[in-house]
Amino acid sequence: VEAPSPEGGVIVNTAQDGCAEGLVYGGGGKEGIFIKKVVPESPASKSLKVKEGDQILSATVYFDNMSYEDAIQILEHAQAYKLKLCLKRQPDITETEPTIDSDIIPVTILKLYLLVFFFMNVI
């Protein structure tokens, strides 16, 4: 998916199942991290819409099927940087119900909200 960037250029989001194998990186520091090279016929060249010269703004690494050691290494290296996590939490029966304004929305409330939203836009 591509969208215009406020600073000029285009923001490109790659597919979730992409693979970074075959990417060579360059840059660093204030100038940012860039794709220096995409190795031809590599998994990255086949699964990602990246081009040489693209700046990497952020990366999402999925932890499903990842070894514990690899996950810990990634998290430990990320400690010094801004980080956004997607978490799954088991409900605690002692917690109060979050409101719709909260960042934590129970699935039943979310389903009800989506159902109301759907019908409001259909009618």
VMD Tcl script that draws the C-alpha trace (Angstrom):
set ca {
  {0.00 0.00 0.00}
  {1.40 3.39 -0.98}
  {0.51 6.79 0.51}
  {1.99 10.27 0.00}
  {4.50 11.34 2.66}
  {4.15 14.81 4.24}
  {7.89 15.37 3.64}
  {7.64 14.36 -0.02}
  {7.97 10.94 -1.55}
  {5.69 7.98 -0.96}
  {5.22 5.76 2.11}
  {5.16 2.07 1.09}
  {3.90 -0.66 3.43}
  {5.02 -4.14 2.44}
  {3.09 -7.38 2.89}
  {3.05 -8.97 6.35}
  {4.63 -12.19 5.13}
  {7.68 -10.54 3.57}
  {11.20 -11.78 4.13}
  {14.27 -9.55 4.58}
  {16.72 -12.19 3.35}
  {18.56 -10.64 0.41}
  {18.52 -7.02 1.54}
  {21.75 -5.07 2.03}
  {21.45 -2.03 4.29}
  {23.29 1.28 4.42}
  {23.24 4.57 6.29}
  {22.59 4.96 9.99}
  {22.41 7.71 12.56}
  {20.57 10.90 11.64}
  {20.53 10.14 7.92}
  {18.45 6.99 8.50}
  {18.68 3.38 7.34}
  {18.34 2.68 3.62}
  {18.08 -0.31 1.30}
  {21.51 -0.29 -0.31}
  {20.91 -3.33 -2.51}
  {18.26 -5.95 -3.22}
  {19.93 -9.23 -4.19}
  {18.29 -10.51 -7.41}
  {16.17 -13.66 -7.03}
  {16.42 -13.45 -3.22}
  {13.37 -14.03 -0.98}
  {13.22 -10.25 -0.36}
  {13.19 -9.49 -4.09}
  {10.24 -11.84 -4.51}
  {8.20 -11.02 -1.40}
  {8.75 -7.32 -0.69}
  {8.09 -4.21 -2.79}
  {11.43 -2.65 -1.86}
  {13.77 -0.76 -4.13}
  {17.36 0.27 -3.73}
  {17.42 3.69 -2.06}
  {14.22 3.16 -0.03}
  {14.50 4.48 3.52}
  {13.33 2.10 6.25}
  {11.12 4.12 8.62}
  {10.12 1.22 10.87}
  {9.90 -2.56 10.85}
  {7.43 -5.01 12.36}
  {8.92 -8.36 13.30}
  {6.42 -11.14 13.96}
  {7.29 -13.43 16.87}
  {5.18 -16.43 15.82}
  {7.40 -19.45 15.13}
  {10.47 -17.53 16.37}
  {12.89 -19.10 18.82}
  {13.04 -17.65 22.32}
  {16.72 -16.77 21.85}
  {16.05 -14.81 18.63}
  {13.11 -12.94 20.20}
  {15.14 -11.97 23.28}
  {18.04 -10.80 21.11}
  {15.71 -8.54 19.08}
  {14.06 -7.11 22.22}
  {17.39 -6.52 23.97}
  {18.81 -4.67 20.95}
  {15.64 -2.55 20.77}
  {15.87 -1.31 24.38}
  {17.57 1.96 23.42}
  {14.99 2.86 20.74}
  {11.32 3.78 20.40}
  {9.25 0.62 20.41}
  {5.60 -0.24 19.81}
  {4.36 -3.65 20.95}
  {1.24 -5.61 20.00}
  {0.28 -7.69 23.05}
  {-2.23 -10.44 23.80}
  {-3.39 -10.38 27.41}
  {-5.51 -12.88 29.29}
  {-8.43 -11.14 31.02}
  {-8.03 -10.56 34.74}
  {-11.34 -11.03 36.53}
  {-10.32 -8.42 39.14}
  {-9.80 -5.69 36.52}
  {-12.58 -3.22 35.82}
  {-14.03 -3.16 32.34}
  {-12.16 -0.69 30.09}
  {-14.12 2.03 28.36}
  {-14.33 2.52 24.59}
  {-11.82 5.40 24.95}
  {-9.25 2.98 26.40}
  {-6.48 1.38 24.34}
  {-7.70 -1.98 25.67}
  {-11.05 -2.96 24.18}
  {-12.67 -6.31 25.05}
  {-13.51 -8.35 21.96}
  {-17.25 -8.37 22.78}
  {-17.39 -4.56 22.95}
  {-15.32 -4.29 19.78}
  {-17.66 -6.67 17.93}
  {-20.70 -4.69 19.11}
  {-19.06 -1.40 18.07}
  {-18.24 -2.77 14.61}
  {-21.77 -4.14 14.21}
  {-23.32 -0.75 15.10}
  {-20.87 1.04 12.79}
  {-21.74 -1.36 9.94}
  {-25.49 -0.87 10.30}
  {-25.18 2.92 10.63}
  {-23.35 3.06 7.31}
  {-25.69 0.64 5.53}
  {-28.93 2.41 6.43}
}
mol new
graphics top color blue
foreach p $ca { graphics top sphere $p radius 0.5 }
foreach p [lrange $ca 0 end-1] q [lrange $ca 1 end] { graphics top cylinder $p $q radius 0.2 }
display resetview
